């Protein structure tokens, strides 16, 4: 079991479509990457001027590169 302290990298995405979110979650699970979904509609995100409805995830540092690649592939498939 992974301790919450192990989720030390926050990855912000522009994934906001429910189907794309489901695909991203499935791909992370298939890859065996533990992740924790952050609030996708936080005030900080709304004030940032970036994509509204981001699907943000926290992952362990050692899985960051692999996670970023998976999430980028989902974003690119739009």
FITOR-872203 format. One record per residue (C-alpha): x, y, z; residue number from 1. Coordinates in pm, 1 decimal, always signed. Example, Ala and Ser with C-alpha at 12.3 -4.5 7.8 and 13.67 -1.06 7.14 Angstrom:
% residues 2
+----------+----------+----------+-----+
!     east !    north !       up !   k !
+----------+----------+----------+-----+
!  +1230.0 !   -450.0 !   +780.0 !   1 !
!  +1367.0 !   -106.0 !   +714.0 !   2 !
+----------+----------+----------+-----+
This chain:
% residues 78
+----------+----------+----------+-----+
!     east !    north !       up !   k !
+----------+----------+----------+-----+
!     +0.0 !     +0.0 !     +0.0 !   1 !
!   +123.6 !   +348.9 !    -84.2 !   2 !
!   +133.7 !   +612.7 !   +188.2 !   3 !
!    -15.2 !   +954.8 !   +104.1 !   4 !
!   +329.0 !  +1103.3 !   +171.1 !   5 !
!   +452.2 !   +911.9 !   -134.9 !   6 !
!   +240.1 !  +1126.5 !   -369.3 !   7 !
!   +494.0 !  +1406.4 !   -389.7 !   8 !
!   +454.1 !  +1535.4 !   -747.8 !   9 !
!   +153.0 !  +1734.8 !   -865.1 !  10 !
!    +83.6 !  +1705.9 !  -1236.6 !  11 !
!   -161.4 !  +1954.0 !  -1386.1 !  12 !
!   -334.0 !  +1870.7 !  -1711.9 !  13 !
!   -593.7 !  +2024.9 !  -1938.7 !  14 !
!   -792.6 !  +1702.2 !  -1936.8 !  15 !
!  -1151.3 !  +1796.3 !  -1855.6 !  16 !
!  -1364.1 !  +1566.4 !  -2069.9 !  17 !
!  -1515.9 !  +1280.9 !  -1864.4 !  18 !
!  -1424.3 !  +1024.6 !  -2131.3 !  19 !
!  -1063.2 !  +1146.4 !  -2144.1 !  20 !
!  -1047.0 !  +1144.9 !  -1762.9 !  21 !
!  -1168.1 !   +784.4 !  -1763.9 !  22 !
!   -910.0 !   +691.4 !  -2027.3 !  23 !
!   -629.6 !   +857.3 !  -1830.6 !  24 !
!   -735.6 !   +682.3 !  -1510.2 !  25 !
!   -750.9 !   +345.5 !  -1688.1 !  26 !
!   -408.5 !   +390.2 !  -1846.4 !  27 !
!   -251.3 !   +485.3 !  -1511.4 !  28 !
!   -410.4 !   +181.1 !  -1348.0 !  29 !
!   -293.5 !    -49.0 !  -1628.9 !  30 !
!    +60.9 !    +87.3 !  -1589.0 !  31 !
!    +43.0 !    +21.6 !  -1214.8 !  32 !
!   +102.3 !   +387.2 !  -1131.3 !  33 !
!    -48.9 !   +486.2 !   -797.5 !  34 !
!   -214.9 !   +826.7 !   -815.1 !  35 !
!   -431.6 !  +1058.6 !   -612.4 !  36 !
!   -679.4 !  +1282.5 !   -795.1 !  37 !
!   -677.1 !  +1642.1 !   -678.6 !  38 !
!   -980.0 !  +1873.2 !   -683.3 !  39 !
!  -1032.6 !  +1952.8 !  -1048.8 !  40 !
!  -1226.5 !  +2274.8 !   -987.3 !  41 !
!  -1029.2 !  +2451.6 !   -716.3 !  42 !
!  -1028.3 !  +2828.6 !   -679.8 !  43 !
!   -654.5 !  +2840.6 !   -748.4 !  44 !
!   -705.1 !  +2679.4 !  -1087.5 !  45 !
!   -992.3 !  +2912.0 !  -1175.1 !  46 !
!   -781.4 !  +3214.5 !  -1085.3 !  47 !
!   -479.2 !  +3090.0 !  -1278.7 !  48 !
!   -630.4 !  +3178.7 !  -1616.3 !  49 !
!   -540.1 !  +2836.2 !  -1747.6 !  50 !
!   -771.7 !  +2555.4 !  -1850.9 !  51 !
!  -1082.6 !  +2535.0 !  -1634.1 !  52 !
!  -1163.7 !  +2190.6 !  -1502.3 !  53 !
!   -813.6 !  +2050.9 !  -1499.8 !  54 !
!   -775.8 !  +1691.4 !  -1392.2 !  55 !
!   -480.5 !  +1716.8 !  -1154.9 !  56 !
!   -309.4 !  +1413.2 !  -1007.3 !  57 !
!    -40.7 !  +1352.4 !   -749.6 !  58 !
!   +200.3 !  +1068.0 !   -814.9 !  59 !
!   +522.0 !   +932.1 !   -663.7 !  60 !
!   +834.9 !  +1111.9 !   -789.5 !  61 !
!   +980.8 !   +793.2 !   -936.3 !  62 !
!   +674.4 !   +753.2 !  -1164.8 !  63 !
!   +651.6 !  +1119.4 !  -1274.5 !  64 !
!   +805.2 !  +1086.7 !  -1622.6 !  65 !
!   +595.0 !   +783.0 !  -1710.7 !  66 !
!   +280.0 !   +952.3 !  -1582.6 !  67 !
!   +349.4 !  +1271.4 !  -1775.9 !  68 !
!   +393.3 !  +1071.3 !  -2096.0 !  69 !
!    +64.5 !   +887.0 !  -2046.7 !  70 !
!   -125.4 !  +1206.3 !  -1966.4 !  71 !
!    +29.2 !  +1392.2 !  -2260.1 !  72 !
!    -78.7 !  +1112.2 !  -2493.9 !  73 !
!   -436.5 !  +1143.4 !  -2364.8 !  74 !
!   -427.9 !  +1522.4 !  -2410.4 !  75 !
!   -288.4 !  +1484.7 !  -2763.8 !  76 !
!   -562.3 !  +1238.5 !  -2860.5 !  77 !
!   -835.4 !  +1504.1 !  -2837.9 !  78 !
+----------+----------+----------+-----+
